[in-house]
Amino acid sequence: MSGLARSSHRTLNFQRDLTRTITLTDGSQVKTLHDARTVLLDVPVNARSGALDHAIRFLLLAAETGKRDDVAAATELTERVLRDRGLLSGQHREVERQIARDER
């Protein structure tokens, strides 16, 4: 394998925890980048959007870098897509509202 090919090889760690747990309407929880990837990739192809593609790109970036800011962005973008699809539990939406109030 050439040096160029080796240097472009990236190790992705999807076992990294999200910055917070996301609870779905069915009660299941999204805790890791792997969980988020699984949920987002289950969105039907005809429902894909720029927001979904953006969230997936950030999941890949977070899995590659492991940087807290990248993981936080991936978490936020995943929540946004799931919220837009009506997949967040009512309890999770209330927690999001409380976090937003606390950040003000």
Secondary structure as UniProt FT lines:
FT   HELIX           3..8
FT   TURN            14..15
FT   STRAND          17..24
FT   TURN            25..26
FT   STRAND          29..32
FT   HELIX           33..41
FT   HELIX           45..47
FT   HELIX           50..65
FT   HELIX           68..84
FT   TURN            85..86
FT   HELIX           90..103
//
